[in-house]
Amino acid sequence: MIRALRRYLNAALIGFIVTFVVYLFVRFDSDKIVLGIVISLIGAAGALALYIFLDRKLGGGEPDLYDKDGNLVDRNGKILKAKSQL
């Protein structure tokens, strides 16, 4: 249910943003709006690059996964170490 809500909220957010940008084009000078959008996209790309760099540099590996019996498993569910070996 949360996944469906997230999709609906994302769609609503996209609709809001598109409507707001259309409003800005109607209300103000289009050259300044395009410049603002370009600057925002450059800032977003820079923030994304910094986030990816820091995530790879400082982020740990994948977290350990355990099944319901307490066995260490991989992503496919294959047991890597039984609970008795941990």
N, C-alpha and C positions, 0 to 999 in steps of 0.2 A: 504494500500500500504506500509506503514511504517513497518507493521508486516511482510510482505513478504520480504522486504529489509533486515530486521533484521535476518530472517532465512537464507537468502542467504549470508549475511556477516558472520554469525556464521559458516556456512558450509565452506566458504572460509578461515576463521581463523583456523578452525580445520584442513583443508587440509594443510595450511601453517605450522602449528605446527608439524603435522605428518611428512611432508616432511623435515622440519628442523631437527627433531630428527633422521630421517634416514640418513640425510647428516652427522650429528655428528657421528653416528656409523661408517660410511664409512671413515670419515676423522680422527677420534681420537681413543684412546684406550677405549674399551667398558666398562671396569671396572670403569673408572673415570666418564663416562657418566651416568652409572646406579647410582653411588653414588650421582651425582649431581641431578638426577631426584628424588631419594629418599629424599634428603635434601629439595628439592623444594616442594615435596608433604607434608612433615612434616610442613614446613613453611606455606603452604597454609591451611592445617588443623588447625594450630594454629591461623592464621588470621581469618579463618571462625568461629572458636569457640569464639574468642574475639569479633567479629562483632555480633554474635548472642547474646552473653551475654550483650553487651552494648546496643543492640537494645531492648532487653527485660527490661533491667534496666532503661534506659533513654528514650526509645521511648514512645510516647504517645499512646493513644488508636486509634481506627480507626477514620478517619476524618468524620465529619458530612456530610451527603449526602442530597442534596435538589433536588427536581424535577423542571421541567420548570416553575411551578406556584409558586415556593418558599416554598413549604411544606417540612418539615423535614421527610425523608423517611429512611427505612432500606434497606439492600442489595437486598431484594426481591421486593422493590417498594411499600411496604405497608406504608401508611402515619402514622407517629408517632405523629406529631403535625402539625395541619393545620397552615397556615400562619397567620391567625387571632389570634391563641393562642400563637404565638411566641412573 
